[in-house]
Amino acid sequence: MIDLILAAAPFALLAVQDPAPLPADWSAEKCDLYQQAFSDALAAVGPVGLRPGFLAQNDAFIASGCTTQGTVCAETEAEIALADLLTIMTMNEGMASTFVPFGCKAPD
């Protein structure tokens, strides 16, 4: 039994360590990752079904340094599929799902 406890001790120390700190400029890195993810996703699915306004809103989000959440409104099936894909891609990079710019204002 003592041998089992001693063998597990190094792993117990790993479990209580703090996670790796985020890079100093994580916001800028997230924006770079999002821009690359958008480019990759667009190349994979193509532009069919994406409105020029949707693409322009996305470009504006990136130009803002990815600071204007909720400003890209996905309306068509293709846009919603792309938004879903980008949400998954950014989450796989360690970003929260709230990072992506997607959101539509409710009609008045």
Secondary structure, DSSP 4 states (H G I P E B T S, - for coil): -HHHHHHHHHHHHHHHSPPPPPPTTHHHHHHHHHHHHHHHHHHHH-STT--HHHHHHHHHHHHTTS--TT-B---SHHHHHHHHHHHHHHHHTT--TTSS-B--PPP-
